[in-house]
Amino acid sequence: MPGASEQTRPIKIINANWTAGPDGDHGRFEVMFITDDDQPHVAAPSPEAMTALIALTQADTVLLWDPSGRTLIAANVIGAMPWTQSAQPSPLGKEERLSGGS
């Protein structure tokens, strides 16, 4: 895929933790991406970046993780790239993603 390393893999699971900080503080977010080869990858986005990340997970996009550049790739934001045909969006429906599954 253009601009990505050979290690880039589709994401199949995203988990997030938030640890509260002192009152008035934003706290700390940690996100774990599990790629289709069952490898976990961890990042600690800012609260602002976390807002964007949540929006991307709710859209009908294909999310990929490039561990060599620690880069999240959101494909098919508008339209579809041919190389994403085998990398499908989350198998969960939008309602299931919002509620955390059934």
Secondary structure in CASP SS format (residue, H / E / C, confidence):
PFRMAT SS
TARGET T0000
AUTHOR 0000-0000-0000
METHOD secondary structure of the structure
MODEL  1
M C 1.00
P C 1.00
G C 1.00
A C 1.00
S C 1.00
E C 1.00
Q C 1.00
T C 1.00
R E 1.00
P E 1.00
I E 1.00
K E 1.00
I E 1.00
I E 1.00
N E 1.00
A E 1.00
N E 1.00
W E 1.00
T E 1.00
A C 1.00
G C 1.00
P C 1.00
D C 1.00
G C 1.00
D C 1.00
H C 1.00
G C 1.00
R E 1.00
F E 1.00
E E 1.00
V E 1.00
M E 1.00
F E 1.00
I E 1.00
T E 1.00
D C 1.00
D C 1.00
D C 1.00
Q C 1.00
P E 1.00
H E 1.00
V E 1.00
A E 1.00
A C 1.00
P C 1.00
S C 1.00
P H 1.00
E H 1.00
A H 1.00
M H 1.00
T H 1.00
A H 1.00
L H 1.00
I H 1.00
A H 1.00
L H 1.00
T H 1.00
Q H 1.00
A C 1.00
D C 1.00
T C 1.00
V E 1.00
L E 1.00
L E 1.00
W E 1.00
D E 1.00
P C 1.00
S C 1.00
G C 1.00
R C 1.00
T E 1.00
L E 1.00
I E 1.00
A E 1.00
A E 1.00
N C 1.00
V C 1.00
I C 1.00
G C 1.00
A C 1.00
M C 1.00
P H 1.00
W H 1.00
T H 1.00
Q C 1.00
S C 1.00
A C 1.00
Q C 1.00
P C 1.00
S C 1.00
P C 1.00
L C 1.00
G C 1.00
K H 1.00
E H 1.00
E H 1.00
R H 1.00
L H 1.00
S H 1.00
G C 1.00
G C 1.00
S C 1.00
END
